[in-house]
Amino acid sequence: MIDKICMFLTNRIRKEMPEIDDEKAEVINYGLQNIIGEIPKIFIVAIIAYLLGIWKETLLTLLLIIPYKNASGGIHLKTHLGCILATTTFYCAIPALAKLIILPIVWKYIIIVTLWLFGMYMIKLYAPADTENLPILRKKDRRKQQIISYVTFTIGLIIAGIIEYNIVSNIIILGYFLQSLMITKLAYRLTNNKYGYEVYGNTSTQNV
């Protein structure tokens, strides 16, 4: 249904703007799918979070994880249904688990330091983890996104370490760990994704 709506809108845009070629139309269609596809996900996540009594924690999870997620990239599931299920599970399971876990202060710091080392290495290897549909090809852009990934990841874990509110710390630890896994080659293989820069080759990754 979403695909049909987006294709209809894309065709209408092309009629109004004949100068749009097939390549630009594909970009427009992909953008529309991302925008329109987010609407049912937001409603479903909000409803499930409300029913579980964790809507505040779910909103907090979104606010805490999105800066690192947007910078580092990661997998995209091929179907809207799969994307809705994965997004709902991610943003509802993390706060639900965060409310249950109580970490002794020593273990909390050990986990944070270990996660920081792991995450920084994953960022160095894979971030920004782009996709075929939304590649990041310029070296300048890739370097900028990688630096932002380092910064947001580090700041998030510093907050997790100094804040006394246990749920916030747990949300950051769980969320950042899972997000760091989502940019890896293993995650891309399991979900049949490909890195955009690998698909389009290194010929476009210039300092421009």
Backbone as a printed PyTorch tensor [residue, N CA C, xyz], in Angstrom:
tensor([[[  0.8250,  -1.2000,   0.0000],
         [  0.0000,   0.0000,   0.0000],
         [  0.8700,   1.2660,   0.0000]],

        [[  1.8750,   1.2990,   0.8880],
         [  2.7680,   2.4560,   0.9590],
         [  3.5300,   2.6310,  -0.3460]],

        [[  3.9620,   1.5110,  -0.9450],
         [  4.6880,   1.5860,  -2.2170],
         [  3.8130,   2.1950,  -3.3040]],

        [[  2.5370,   1.8000,  -3.3340],
         [  1.6170,   2.3180,  -4.3530],
         [  1.3620,   3.8130,  -4.1610]],

        [[  1.2000,   4.2190,  -2.9010],
         [  0.9710,   5.6350,  -2.6040],
         [  2.1820,   6.4670,  -3.0330]],

        [[  3.3660,   5.9880,  -2.7040],
         [  4.5930,   6.7250,  -3.0430],
         [  4.8030,   6.7980,  -4.5550]],

        [[  4.5020,   5.6990,  -5.2480],
         [  4.6470,   5.7010,  -6.7000],
         [  3.6450,   6.6550,  -7.3480]],

        [[  2.4210,   6.6810,  -6.8040],
         [  1.4050,   7.6140,  -7.3120],
         [  1.8630,   9.0580,  -7.1420]],

        [[  2.3840,   9.3850,  -5.9550],
         [  2.8630,  10.7450,  -5.6930],
         [  4.0630,  11.0920,  -6.5640]],

        [[  4.9550,  10.1260,  -6.7520],
         [  6.1250,  10.3620,  -7.5970],
         [  5.7080,  10.6580,  -9.0310]],

        [[  4.7590,   9.8850,  -9.5470],
         [  4.2730,  10.1020, -10.9150],
         [  3.6000,  11.4690, -11.0620]],

        [[  2.8610,  11.8700, -10.0230],
         [  2.2210,  13.1830, -10.0660],
         [  3.2680,  14.3080, -10.0910]],

        [[  4.3210,  14.1220,  -9.3050],
         [  5.4020,  15.1140,  -9.2790],
         [  6.0820,  15.1980, -10.6380]],

        [[  6.2810,  14.0430, -11.2910],
         [  6.9290,  14.0290, -12.6080],
         [  6.0650,  14.7120, -13.6670]],

        [[  4.7560,  14.5850, -13.5130],
         [  3.8660,  15.2600, -14.4620],
         [  3.9590,  16.7750, -14.3140]],

        [[  4.1010,  17.2080, -13.0560],
         [  4.2000,  18.6460, -12.8020],
         [  5.5830,  19.1900, -13.1280]],

        [[  6.5880,  18.2970, -13.0790],
         [  7.9720,  18.7120, -13.3260],
         [  8.6120,  17.7540, -14.3290]],

        [[  8.3610,  17.9530, -15.6180],
         [  8.8480,  17.0360, -16.6640],
         [ 10.3670,  16.9000, -16.7050]],

        [[ 11.0780,  17.8640, -16.1420],
         [ 12.5450,  17.8080, -16.2010],
         [ 13.1310,  16.7280, -15.2920]],

        [[ 12.3180,  16.1460, -14.4300],
         [ 12.7940,  15.0910, -13.5300],
         [ 13.0060,  13.8070, -14.3140]],

        [[ 14.2310,  13.2960, -14.3050],
         [ 14.5320,  12.0550, -15.0180],
         [ 14.2910,  10.8430, -14.1250]],

        [[ 14.5740,   9.6510, -14.6520],
         [ 14.3020,   8.4160, -13.9110],
         [ 15.1190,   8.3300, -12.6230]],

        [[ 16.3700,   8.7860, -12.6810],
         [ 17.2430,   8.7190, -11.5070],
         [ 16.7260,   9.6170, -10.3830]],

        [[ 16.3480,  10.8490, -10.7370],
         [ 15.8090,  11.7630,  -9.7260],
         [ 14.4730,  11.2780,  -9.1910]],

        [[ 13.6780,  10.6820, -10.0780],
         [ 12.3770,  10.1510,  -9.6540],
         [ 12.5590,   9.0240,  -8.6390]],

        [[ 13.5940,   8.2250,  -8.8420],
         [ 13.8730,   7.1340,  -7.9020],
         [ 14.2500,   7.6810,  -6.5280]],

        [[ 15.0290,   8.7530,  -6.5210],
         [ 15.4120,   9.3930,  -5.2560],
         [ 14.1840,   9.9740,  -4.5540]],

        [[ 13.3110,  10.6230,  -5.3380],
         [ 12.0820,  11.1950,  -4.7740],
         [ 11.2070,  10.1020,  -4.1930]],

        [[ 11.0600,   9.0010,  -4.9270],
         [ 10.2350,   7.8900,  -4.4630],
         [ 10.7830,   7.2960,  -3.1710]],

        [[ 12.1060,   7.1600,  -3.1130],
         [ 12.7230,   6.6150,  -1.8950],
         [ 12.5030,   7.5490,  -0.7090]],

        [[ 12.6210,   8.8500,  -0.9560],
         [ 12.3880,   9.8160,   0.1120],
         [ 10.9520,   9.7770,   0.6170]],

        [[ 10.0010,   9.6640,  -0.3220],
         [  8.5920,   9.5730,   0.0620],
         [  8.3190,   8.3140,   0.8730]],

        [[  8.9510,   7.2100,   0.4850],
         [  8.7670,   5.9670,   1.2320],
         [  9.2700,   6.1030,   2.6570]],

        [[ 10.3840,   6.7940,   2.8220],
         [ 10.9200,   6.9940,   4.1750],
         [  9.9980,   7.8580,   5.0180]],

        [[  9.4720,   8.9310,   4.3990],
         [  8.6150,   9.8610,   5.1430],
         [  7.2790,   9.2120,   5.4890]],

        [[  6.6140,   8.6750,   4.4670],
         [  5.2930,   8.0760,   4.6750],
         [  5.3920,   6.7990,   5.4950]],

        [[  6.4750,   6.0530,   5.2980],
         [  6.6590,   4.8110,   6.0430],
         [  6.8550,   5.0120,   7.5350]],

        [[  7.3170,   6.2170,   7.9060],
         [  7.5330,   6.5030,   9.3240],
         [  6.2260,   6.6980,  10.0840]],

        [[  5.1700,   7.1220,   9.3890],
         [  3.9100,   7.4510,  10.0640],
         [  3.3050,   6.2530,  10.7800]],

        [[  3.0990,   5.0940,  10.1000],
         [  2.5460,   3.9490,  10.8390],
         [  3.4740,   3.4430,  11.9370]],

        [[  4.7930,   3.5430,  11.7130],
         [  5.7360,   3.0940,  12.7460],
         [  5.5930,   3.9190,  14.0190]],

        [[  5.4620,   5.2250,  13.8600],
         [  5.3310,   6.1060,  15.0220],
         [  4.0780,   5.7760,  15.8140]],

        [[  2.9650,   5.5850,  15.1050],
         [  1.7100,   5.2750,  15.7840],
         [  1.7640,   3.9190,  16.4850]],

        [[  2.3230,   2.9190,  15.8110],
         [  2.3850,   1.5710,  16.3950],
         [  3.2970,   1.5460,  17.6150]],

        [[  4.4530,   2.1710,  17.5110],
         [  5.3750,   2.2360,  18.6470],
         [  4.7200,   2.9540,  19.8190]],

        [[  4.0430,   4.0710,  19.5400],
         [  3.4010,   4.8520,  20.5970],
         [  2.2940,   4.0540,  21.2910]],

        [[  1.4820,   3.3430,  20.4970],
         [  0.3700,   2.5640,  21.0640],
         [  0.8920,   1.4290,  21.9330]],

        [[  1.8750,   0.6730,  21.4190],
         [  2.4140,  -0.4570,  22.1780],
         [  3.1180,   0.0280,  23.4390]],

        [[  3.8710,   1.1080,  23.3140],
         [  4.5540,   1.6580,  24.4920],
         [  3.5450,   2.1090,  25.5430]],

        [[  2.4520,   2.7070,  25.1020],
         [  1.4140,   3.1480,  26.0410],
         [  0.7680,   1.9440,  26.7280]],

        [[  0.4600,   0.9030,  25.9710],
         [ -0.1560,  -0.3040,  26.5450],
         [  0.7700,  -0.9920,  27.5380]],

        [[  2.0710,  -0.9100,  27.2760],
         [  3.0490,  -1.5270,  28.1780],
         [  3.3940,  -0.6250,  29.3620]],

        [[  2.8920,   0.5910,  29.3370],
         [  3.1710,   1.5240,  30.4260],
         [  4.5840,   2.0800,  30.3960]],

        [[  5.1630,   2.1660,  29.2050],
         [  6.5540,   2.6370,  29.0940],
         [  6.6820,   3.7550,  28.0500]],

        [[  5.6120,   4.5120,  27.8080],
         [  5.6770,   5.4840,  26.7280],
         [  6.6870,   6.5910,  27.0160]],

        [[  6.8300,   6.9730,  28.2920],
         [  7.8240,   7.9920,  28.6370],
         [  9.2390,   7.4650,  28.3980]],

        [[  9.4630,   6.2190,  28.8050],
         [ 10.7840,   5.6080,  28.6240],
         [ 11.0900,   5.3910,  27.1340]],

        [[ 10.0560,   5.0600,  26.3550],
         [ 10.2440,   4.8700,  24.9160],
         [ 10.6160,   6.1860,  24.2400]],

        [[  9.9430,   7.2640,  24.6310],
         [ 10.2830,   8.5880,  24.1040],
         [ 11.7110,   8.9600,  24.4770]],

        [[ 12.1010,   8.6500,  25.6960],
         [ 13.4650,   8.9180,  26.1510],
         [ 14.4710,   8.1040,  25.3390]],

        [[ 14.1180,   6.8550,  25.0360],
         [ 14.9850,   5.9990,  24.2230],
         [ 15.2120,   6.6010,  22.8480]],

        [[ 14.1460,   7.0910,  22.2360],
         [ 14.2650,   7.7520,  20.9350],
         [ 15.2240,   8.9400,  20.9950]],

        [[ 15.0510,   9.7750,  21.9980],
         [ 15.8590,  10.9900,  22.1200],
         [ 17.3280,  10.6700,  22.3870]],

        [[ 17.5820,   9.6090,  23.1460],
         [ 18.9540,   9.2690,  23.5140],
         [ 19.7130,   8.5450,  22.4030]],

        [[ 19.0110,   7.7370,  21.6190],
         [ 19.6850,   6.8810,  20.6480],
         [ 19.7720,   7.5130,  19.2610]],

        [[ 18.7820,   8.3120,  18.8730],
         [ 18.7300,   8.8450,  17.5140],
         [ 19.9950,   9.6170,  17.1090]],

        [[ 20.6060,  10.4580,  17.9730],
         [ 21.8220,  11.1590,  17.5250],
         [ 22.9360,  10.2080,  17.0760]],

        [[ 23.1730,   9.1590,  17.8560],
         [ 24.2040,   8.1880,  17.4800],
         [ 23.7680,   7.3630,  16.2780]],

        [[ 22.4950,   6.9870,  16.2310],
         [ 21.9670,   6.1800,  15.1350],
         [ 22.0410,   6.9370,  13.8100]],

        [[ 21.6500,   8.2030,  13.8080],
         [ 21.6800,   8.9970,  12.5800],
         [ 23.0990,   9.1860,  12.0540]],

        [[ 24.0490,   9.3090,  12.9610],
         [ 25.4410,   9.5220,  12.5470],
         [ 26.0960,   8.2400,  12.0460]],

        [[ 25.8360,   7.1200,  12.7210],
         [ 26.5380,   5.8660,  12.4050],
         [ 25.8540,   5.0480,  11.3200]],

        [[ 24.5510,   5.2880,  11.0750],
         [ 23.8450,   4.5550,  10.0240],
         [ 23.3910,   3.1870,  10.4890]],

        [[ 23.3920,   2.2220,   9.5630],
         [ 22.9860,   0.8720,   9.9310],
         [ 22.0250,   0.2490,   8.9400]],

        [[ 21.6050,  -0.9530,   9.2500],
         [ 20.7730,  -1.7630,   8.3570],
         [ 19.3910,  -1.1570,   8.1510]],

        [[ 18.8050,  -1.5020,   7.0110],
         [ 17.4070,  -1.1790,   6.7120],
         [ 16.7410,  -2.4560,   6.2210]],

        [[ 15.6300,  -2.8250,   6.8300],
         [ 14.9340,  -4.0240,   6.3890],
         [ 14.2110,  -3.7480,   5.0760]],

        [[ 14.0430,  -4.8040,   4.2750],
         [ 13.5620,  -4.6440,   2.9080],
         [ 12.0650,  -4.3670,   2.8040]],

        [[ 11.2770,  -4.7950,   3.7840],
         [  9.8300,  -4.6080,   3.7110],
         [  9.3670,  -3.6360,   4.7890]],

        [[  8.2290,  -2.9870,   4.5320],
         [  7.6790,  -2.0570,   5.5130],
         [  7.2420,  -2.7990,   6.7720]],

        [[  6.6890,  -4.0060,   6.5960],
         [  6.2500,  -4.7940,   7.7560],
         [  7.4400,  -5.1650,   8.6290]],

        [[  8.5130,  -5.6270,   7.9890],
         [  9.7090,  -5.9850,   8.7430],
         [ 10.3030,  -4.7920,   9.4620]],

        [[ 10.2730,  -3.6460,   8.8060],
         [ 10.8020,  -2.4180,   9.4070],
         [  9.9600,  -1.9930,  10.6090]],

        [[  8.6330,  -2.1110,  10.4750],
         [  7.7380,  -1.7480,  11.5780],
         [  7.9650,  -2.6600,  12.7760]],

        [[  8.0740,  -3.9720,  12.5210],
         [  8.2820,  -4.9330,  13.6100],
         [  9.6210,  -4.6970,  14.3000]],

        [[ 10.6730,  -4.4620,  13.4970],
         [ 12.0010,  -4.2610,  14.0720],
         [ 12.0680,  -2.9680,  14.8790]],

        [[ 11.4930,  -1.8900,  14.3300],
         [ 11.5050,  -0.6000,  15.0220],
         [ 10.7240,  -0.6710,  16.3270]],

        [[  9.5520,  -1.3040,  16.2730],
         [  8.7190,  -1.4380,  17.4800],
         [  9.4330,  -2.2490,  18.5480]],

        [[ 10.0340,  -3.3580,  18.1340],
         [ 10.7680,  -4.2010,  19.0840],
         [ 11.9360,  -3.4420,  19.6950]],

        [[ 12.6790,  -2.7280,  18.8570],
         [ 13.8610,  -1.9990,  19.3120],
         [ 13.5030,  -0.9440,  20.3530]],

        [[ 12.5250,  -0.0990,  20.0220],
         [ 12.2210,   1.0420,  20.8880],
         [ 11.2730,   0.7240,  22.0460]],

        [[ 10.7190,  -0.4820,  22.0450],
         [  9.8940,  -0.8920,  23.1890],
         [ 10.6280,  -1.8850,  24.0910]],

        [[ 11.4410,  -2.7710,  23.4910],
         [ 12.1560,  -3.7670,  24.2890],
         [ 13.2550,  -3.1330,  25.1290]],

        [[ 13.9560,  -2.1620,  24.5690],
         [ 15.0570,  -1.5250,  25.3000],
         [ 14.5780,  -0.8640,  26.5910]],

        [[ 13.5680,   0.0070,  26.5620],
         [ 13.1100,   0.6110,  27.8260],
         [ 12.4850,  -0.3970,  28.7760]],

        [[ 11.8250,  -1.4260,  28.2120],
         [ 11.2300,  -2.4560,  29.0680],
         [ 12.3120,  -3.1940,  29.8470]],

        [[ 13.3850,  -3.5660,  29.1630],
         [ 14.5010,  -4.2430,  29.8330],
         [ 15.2300,  -3.2930,  30.7790]],

        [[ 15.3530,  -2.0280,  30.3770],
         [ 16.0580,  -1.0420,  31.2030],
         [ 15.4140,  -0.8720,  32.5730]],

        [[ 14.1010,  -1.0650,  32.6430],
         [ 13.3960,  -0.9330,  33.9090],
         [ 13.6370,  -2.1310,  34.8250]],

        [[ 14.0350,  -3.2530,  34.2360],
         [ 14.2050,  -4.4890,  35.0100],
         [ 15.6310,  -4.6920,  35.5070]],

        [[ 16.6010,  -4.1440,  34.7800],
         [ 18.0120,  -4.3990,  35.0900],
         [ 18.5200,  -3.4350,  36.1610]],

        [[ 19.1750,  -3.9960,  37.1490],
         [ 19.8310,  -3.1890,  38.1800],
         [ 21.3000,  -3.5970,  38.2250]],

        [[ 22.1730,  -2.6770,  37.8200],
         [ 23.5970,  -2.9790,  37.7670],
         [ 24.3200,  -2.4090,  38.9810]],

        [[ 25.1190,  -3.2210,  39.6740],
         [ 26.0040,  -2.6680,  40.7080],
         [ 26.9210,  -1.6310,  40.0790]],

        [[ 27.2720,  -0.6110,  40.8180],
         [ 28.0140,   0.5230,  40.2690],
         [ 29.3270,   0.1040,  39.6160]],

        [[ 30.0130,  -0.8770,  40.2170],
         [ 31.2940,  -1.3310,  39.6460],
         [ 31.0650,  -1.9800,  38.2920]],

        [[ 30.0570,  -2.8520,  38.2080],
         [ 29.7540,  -3.5210,  36.9400],
         [ 29.2830,  -2.5280,  35.8820]],

        [[ 28.5730,  -1.5300,  36.3320],
         [ 28.1110,  -0.4920,  35.4050],
         [ 29.2990,   0.1680,  34.7130]],

        [[ 30.3320,   0.5400,  35.4770],
         [ 31.4940,   1.1940,  34.8920],
         [ 32.3020,   0.2360,  34.0210]],

        [[ 32.4050,  -1.0090,  34.4410],
         [ 33.1280,  -2.0090,  33.6360],
         [ 32.4450,  -2.1920,  32.2840]],

        [[ 31.1230,  -2.2930,  32.3070],
         [ 30.3610,  -2.4790,  31.0680],
         [ 30.4850,  -1.2500,  30.1730]],

        [[ 30.4200,  -0.0710,  30.7540],
         [ 30.5130,   1.1610,  29.9620],
         [ 31.8730,   1.2750,  29.2790]],

        [[ 32.9520,   1.0020,  30.0120],
         [ 34.2990,   1.0760,  29.4340],
         [ 34.4660,   0.0290,  28.3360]],

        [[ 33.9910,  -1.1950,  28.5930],
         [ 34.0830,  -2.2660,  27.5950],
         [ 33.2760,  -1.9150,  26.3480]],

        [[ 32.0690,  -1.3850,  26.5540],
         [ 31.2200,  -0.9930,  25.4320],
         [ 31.8440,   0.1520,  24.6460]],

        [[ 32.4890,   1.1000,  25.3430],
         [ 33.1330,   2.2060,  24.6540],
         [ 34.2450,   1.6970,  23.7300]],

        [[ 35.0670,   0.7940,  24.2290],
         [ 36.1400,   0.2270,  23.4080],
         [ 35.5780,  -0.5230,  22.2110]],

        [[ 34.5460,  -1.3250,  22.4570],
         [ 33.9140,  -2.0930,  21.3810],
         [ 33.2890,  -1.1570,  20.3510]],

        [[ 32.5240,  -0.1910,  20.8210],
         [ 31.8260,   0.7210,  19.9280],
         [ 32.7710,   1.5770,  19.0990]],

        [[ 33.8260,   2.0680,  19.7140],
         [ 34.7920,   2.8950,  18.9730],
         [ 35.4530,   2.0930,  17.8540]],

        [[ 35.7080,   0.8160,  18.1270],
         [ 36.3030,  -0.0440,  17.0970],
         [ 35.3100,  -0.2960,  15.9670]],

        [[ 34.0380,  -0.5330,  16.3080],
         [ 33.0140,  -0.7450,  15.2850],
         [ 32.8270,   0.5090,  14.4330]],

        [[ 32.8550,   1.6710,  15.0720],
         [ 32.7260,   2.9270,  14.3290],
         [ 33.8960,   3.0940,  13.3690]],

        [[ 35.0940,   2.7960,  13.8480],
         [ 36.2920,   2.9110,  13.0050],
         [ 36.1880,   2.0020,  11.7740]],

        [[ 35.6410,   0.7980,  11.9780],
         [ 35.5530,  -0.1660,  10.8820],
         [ 34.4010,   0.1250,   9.9160]],

        [[ 33.2360,   0.5140,  10.4500],
         [ 32.0290,   0.4960,   9.6320],
         [ 31.2840,   1.8240,   9.4790]],

        [[ 31.4710,   2.7650,  10.3880],
         [ 30.6700,   3.9960,  10.3250],
         [ 31.2780,   4.9960,   9.3390]],

        [[ 30.4430,   5.7200,   8.6120],
         [ 28.9820,   5.5940,   8.5850],
         [ 28.5520,   4.4060,   7.7240]],

        [[ 27.6900,   3.5560,   8.2730],
         [ 27.1940,   2.3740,   7.5700],
         [ 26.0320,   2.7990,   6.6700]],

        [[ 26.3430,   3.0510,   5.3940],
         [ 25.3150,   3.5080,   4.4680],
         [ 24.6180,   2.3250,   3.8010]],

        [[ 23.7020,   2.5910,   2.8850],
         [ 22.9720,   1.5440,   2.1780],
         [ 22.9790,   1.8290,   0.6820]],

        [[ 22.4940,   0.8580,  -0.0940],
         [ 22.4170,   1.0270,  -1.5430],
         [ 21.5340,   2.2160,  -1.9230]],

        [[ 20.4170,   2.3620,  -1.2180],
         [ 19.4600,   3.4060,  -1.5540],
         [ 19.9010,   4.7910,  -1.0910]],

        [[ 20.7370,   4.8220,  -0.0780],
         [ 21.1860,   6.1080,   0.4490],
         [ 22.6940,   6.0560,   0.7190]],

        [[ 23.4890,   5.9820,  -0.3450],
         [ 24.9470,   5.8680,  -0.1730],
         [ 25.5860,   7.1740,   0.2620]],

        [[ 26.6900,   7.0580,   0.9770],
         [ 27.5040,   8.2260,   1.3300],
         [ 28.8520,   7.9960,   0.6750]],

        [[ 29.1110,   8.6940,  -0.4180],
         [ 30.2650,   8.3770,  -1.2580],
         [ 31.4470,   9.3260,  -1.0910]],

        [[ 31.1940,  10.5570,  -0.7490],
         [ 32.3070,  11.5040,  -0.6380],
         [ 33.0930,  11.2760,   0.6470]],

        [[ 34.4070,  11.2610,   0.5210],
         [ 35.2630,  11.0340,   1.6850],
         [ 35.0310,  12.0850,   2.7620]],

        [[ 34.8070,  13.3090,   2.3390],
         [ 34.5770,  14.3920,   3.2870],
         [ 33.3190,  14.1320,   4.1150]],

        [[ 32.2550,  13.6860,   3.4480],
         [ 30.9970,  13.3960,   4.1450],
         [ 31.1340,  12.1920,   5.0620]],

        [[ 31.8400,  11.1760,   4.6020],
         [ 32.0190,   9.9660,   5.4090],
         [ 32.8360,  10.2700,   6.6620]],

        [[ 33.8790,  11.0670,   6.4940],
         [ 34.7200,  11.4210,   7.6320],
         [ 33.9330,  12.2420,   8.6480]],

        [[ 33.1210,  13.1720,   8.1600],
         [ 32.2930,  13.9980,   9.0450],
         [ 31.3290,  13.1360,   9.8470]],

        [[ 30.6590,  12.1960,   9.1730],
         [ 29.7070,  11.3090,   9.8610],
         [ 30.4080,  10.4160,  10.8740]],

        [[ 31.6020,   9.9730,  10.5390],
         [ 32.3450,   9.1240,  11.4670],
         [ 32.7430,   9.8910,  12.7200]],

        [[ 33.1950,  11.1220,  12.5580],
         [ 33.5620,  11.9560,  13.7060],
         [ 32.3460,  12.1980,  14.6040]],

        [[ 31.2040,  12.5000,  13.9810],
         [ 29.9780,  12.7000,  14.7620],
         [ 29.6090,  11.4250,  15.5100]],

        [[ 29.8300,  10.2750,  14.8810],
         [ 29.5600,   8.9910,  15.5420],
         [ 30.4320,   8.8220,  16.7860]],

        [[ 31.7290,   9.1090,  16.6450],
         [ 32.6330,   9.0460,  17.7960],
         [ 32.1480,   9.9560,  18.9280]],

        [[ 31.7870,  11.1780,  18.5820],
         [ 31.4110,  12.1760,  19.5920],
         [ 30.1150,  11.8040,  20.2900]],

        [[ 29.0710,  11.4870,  19.5100],
         [ 27.7770,  11.1690,  20.1190],
         [ 27.8510,   9.8890,  20.9550]],

        [[ 28.6060,   8.9180,  20.4640],
         [ 28.7640,   7.6620,  21.2040],
         [ 29.4580,   7.9160,  22.5400]],

        [[ 30.5230,   8.6770,  22.5170],
         [ 31.2850,   8.9530,  23.7390],
         [ 30.4770,   9.7840,  24.7280]],

        [[ 29.8220,  10.8280,  24.2410],
         [ 29.0110,  11.6760,  25.1230],
         [ 27.8860,  10.8610,  25.7680]],

        [[ 27.2510,  10.0060,  24.9820],
         [ 26.1830,   9.1740,  25.5160],
         [ 26.6510,   8.2760,  26.6510]],

        [[ 27.8010,   7.6630,  26.4800],
         [ 28.3230,   6.7710,  27.5210],
         [ 28.8210,   7.5460,  28.7380]],

        [[ 29.2990,   8.7580,  28.5420],
         [ 29.6640,   9.6070,  29.6820],
         [ 28.4180,   9.9180,  30.5120]],

        [[ 27.3290,  10.2430,  29.8180],
         [ 26.0640,  10.5030,  30.5100],
         [ 25.6240,   9.2600,  31.2770]],

        [[ 25.7480,   8.0880,  30.6420],
         [ 25.3670,   6.8340,  31.3050],
         [ 26.1990,   6.5940,  32.5540]],

        [[ 27.4650,   7.0390,  32.5080],
         [ 28.3400,   6.8110,  33.6450],
         [ 28.0990,   7.7410,  34.8220]],

        [[ 27.7090,   8.9820,  34.5310],
         [ 27.5980,   9.9540,  35.6210],
         [ 26.1690,  10.1020,  36.1580]],

        [[ 25.1820,   9.7320,  35.3580],
         [ 23.8110,   9.9150,  35.8050],
         [ 23.4350,   8.8460,  36.8360]],

        [[ 22.6690,   9.2280,  37.8090],
         [ 22.2990,   8.2940,  38.8740],
         [ 21.0040,   7.5430,  38.5590]],

        [[ 20.2430,   8.0590,  37.6100],
         [ 18.9770,   7.4160,  37.2640],
         [ 19.2650,   6.1490,  36.4700]],

        [[ 19.0160,   4.9810,  37.0680],
         [ 19.4350,   3.7060,  36.5150],
         [ 18.8170,   3.4090,  35.1530]],

        [[ 17.5500,   3.7780,  34.9570],
         [ 16.8730,   3.4620,  33.7020],
         [ 17.5470,   4.1770,  32.5310]],

        [[ 17.9240,   5.4300,  32.7210],
         [ 18.5860,   6.1850,  31.6540],
         [ 19.9130,   5.5270,  31.2810]],

        [[ 20.6860,   5.1570,  32.2790],
         [ 21.9680,   4.4840,  32.0200],
         [ 21.7600,   3.1920,  31.2460]],

        [[ 20.7690,   2.4130,  31.6640],
         [ 20.5040,   1.1350,  31.0000],
         [ 20.0380,   1.3220,  29.5630]],

        [[ 19.2140,   2.3260,  29.3260],
         [ 18.7430,   2.6050,  27.9630],
         [ 19.9230,   2.9370,  27.0540]],

        [[ 20.8270,   3.7820,  27.5410],
         [ 21.9930,   4.1510,  26.7340],
         [ 22.8790,   2.9410,  26.4780]],

        [[ 23.1510,   2.1720,  27.5080],
         [ 24.0250,   1.0010,  27.3560],
         [ 23.4370,  -0.0110,  26.3780]],

        [[ 22.1770,  -0.3760,  26.5700],
         [ 21.5330,  -1.3570,  25.6930],
         [ 21.3810,  -0.8070,  24.2780]],

        [[ 20.9130,   0.4350,  24.1740],
         [ 20.6760,   1.0290,  22.8610],
         [ 21.9400,   1.2150,  22.0540]],

        [[ 22.9840,   1.6940,  22.6870],
         [ 24.2360,   1.9260,  21.9740],
         [ 24.9090,   0.6060,  21.5840]],

        [[ 24.7610,  -0.3980,  22.4240],
         [ 25.3160,  -1.7140,  22.0840],
         [ 24.6260,  -2.2850,  20.8510]],

        [[ 23.2920,  -2.2740,  20.8520],
         [ 22.5440,  -2.8190,  19.7160],
         [ 22.7870,  -2.0110,  18.4450]],

        [[ 22.8360,  -0.6940,  18.5760],
         [ 23.0980,   0.1490,  17.4110],
         [ 24.4890,  -0.1200,  16.8420]],

        [[ 25.4690,  -0.3610,  17.6990],
         [ 26.8190,  -0.6780,  17.2350],
         [ 26.8510,  -2.0020,  16.4770]],

        [[ 25.9820,  -2.9310,  16.8640],
         [ 25.8880,  -4.2020,  16.1360],
         [ 25.2460,  -4.0180,  14.7690]],

        [[ 24.3390,  -3.0620,  14.6550],
         [ 23.5800,  -2.8700,  13.4190],
         [ 24.4050,  -2.3040,  12.2750]],

        [[ 25.6040,  -1.8380,  12.5580],
         [ 26.4380,  -1.2990,  11.4820],
         [ 27.4780,  -2.3110,  10.9970]],

        [[ 27.5050,  -3.4900,  11.5950],
         [ 28.5310,  -4.4720,  11.2810],
         [ 28.2230,  -5.2460,  10.0020]],

        [[ 29.2340,  -5.8620,   9.4270],
         [ 29.0510,  -6.6720,   8.2170],
         [ 28.1570,  -7.8730,   8.4890]],

        [[ 28.2520,  -8.4350,   9.6860],
         [ 27.4020,  -9.5820,  10.0280],
         [ 25.9310,  -9.1860,   9.9710]],

        [[ 25.5830,  -8.0270,  10.5440],
         [ 24.1980,  -7.5560,  10.5170],
         [ 23.7420,  -7.3240,   9.0770]],

        [[ 24.6240,  -6.7920,   8.2490],
         [ 24.2720,  -6.5460,   6.8490],
         [ 24.0490,  -7.8530,   6.1020]],

        [[ 24.8570,  -8.8640,   6.3810],
         [ 24.6720, -10.1620,   5.7180],
         [ 23.3620, -10.8120,   6.1520]],

        [[ 23.0850, -10.7720,   7.4400],
         [ 21.8810, -11.4160,   7.9660],
         [ 20.6070, -10.7810,   7.4270]],

        [[ 20.6530,  -9.4990,   7.1250],
         [ 19.4670,  -8.7850,   6.6520],
         [ 19.5010,  -8.5220,   5.1400]],

        [[ 20.4750,  -9.1160,   4.4680],
         [ 20.6010,  -8.9780,   3.0130],
         [ 20.7540,  -7.5180,   2.5970]],

        [[ 21.5270,  -6.7750,   3.3550],
         [ 21.8440,  -5.3900,   3.0200],
         [ 23.2430,  -5.3180,   2.4140]],

        [[ 23.5070,  -4.2160,   1.7320],
         [ 24.8420,  -3.9510,   1.1920],
         [ 25.2190,  -2.5090,   1.5110]],

        [[ 26.4930,  -2.3150,   1.8190],
         [ 26.9790,  -0.9500,   2.0310],
         [ 26.9670,  -0.2140,   0.6970]],

        [[ 26.4490,   1.0150,   0.7220],
         [ 26.3480,   1.7900,  -0.5070],
         [ 27.6820,   2.0540,  -1.1630]],

        [[ 28.7020,   2.3600,  -0.3550],
         [ 30.0120,   2.6930,  -0.9250],
         [ 30.6560,   1.4790,  -1.5800]],

        [[ 30.2720,   0.2650,  -1.1360],
         [ 30.8000,  -0.9410,  -1.7670],
         [ 30.0950,  -1.2240,  -3.0880]],

        [[ 28.8010,  -0.9590,  -3.1280],
         [ 28.0250,  -1.2000,  -4.3440],
         [ 28.4770,  -0.2830,  -5.4780]],

        [[ 28.6730,   0.9940,  -5.1330],
         [ 29.0030,   1.9810,  -6.1640],
         [ 30.5020,   2.1620,  -6.3680]],

        [[ 31.2930,   1.4200,  -5.5800],
         [ 32.7210,   1.4360,  -5.7670],
         [ 33.3910,   2.6340,  -5.1690]],

        [[ 34.6980,   2.6450,  -5.2170],
         [ 35.4880,   3.7130,  -4.6210],
         [ 35.7980,   4.8500,  -5.5770]],

        [[ 35.3180,   4.7390,  -6.8180],
         [ 35.6560,   5.7620,  -7.7950],
         [ 35.0130,   7.0900,  -7.4750]],

        [[ 33.8970,   7.0600,  -6.6930],
         [ 33.2020,   8.3160,  -6.3700],
         [ 33.6240,   8.8820,  -5.0340]],

        [[ 34.3840,   8.1060,  -4.2810],
         [ 34.7610,   8.5880,  -2.9440],
         [ 35.9780,   9.4910,  -3.0430]],

        [[ 35.7340,  10.6950,  -3.5010],
         [ 36.7980,  11.6690,  -3.6700],
         [ 36.6790,  12.7490,  -2.6010]],

        [[ 37.7000,  13.5470,  -2.4760],
         [ 37.6900,  14.6310,  -1.4980],
         [ 36.9310,  15.8460,  -2.0430]],

        [[ 35.6960,  15.6500,  -2.4420],
         [ 34.8820,  16.7490,  -2.9730],
         [ 33.5570,  16.7650,  -2.2790]]])
